[in-house]
């Protein structure tokens, strides 16, 4: 839902509620006009306040978007650099582990061959 639609609905609902309350109370004509005038003034003030807050919200979102556009690429670059350094630092261990696995596989094959030879004898 868009914020403007929300605020428009909020304002319309507030006005409808105010009018309903004003017309459902027993008052004389002059009292009713005074009450309507005061309510109208209050609603105008509240709408101005909502507009100011909405403008502040738009400005904050714009600022956040600008910061994100500046910050996210550098953060991604930093993460890529960290991953690259990690891969470089673990490469010797990876090679060493691969060699050990090959040695273990060769030892297992020799063991299987010697077991096969001993079973035939």
C-alpha positions, 0 to 999 in steps of 0.5 A: 500500500502506498503511503499517500493512499494510507494518509488520504484514507486516514484523513477521509476517515477522520473527517467522516468521524468528525462530521458524524460526531458533530451532527449527532450531538444535540446543539443549537445552530450557533453552537454547531457552527462554532463547533464545526468551525473549530473542528475544521480548523483542527482538521486543517492543522492536523492535515498540515502536520500530516503533510509535514511528517509525510514530507519528512518521511519522503526526505528520509527515504530519499536519504536512505536510498542515497546512502544505500547506493553508496554503501552497498557496493563498497560492502559487497566489494569488501565481502568479495575481497574477504572471500578471496583472501580466505580462499587464498589462505585455505588453498594450501590446506586444501592441497594438503588434504587432497594429498592426504586423501589420495595417500589414504586411498592408495593405502586402502587399495594396497590393504585390499590387495594384500587381503586378497593375496592372503585369502588365496593362500 
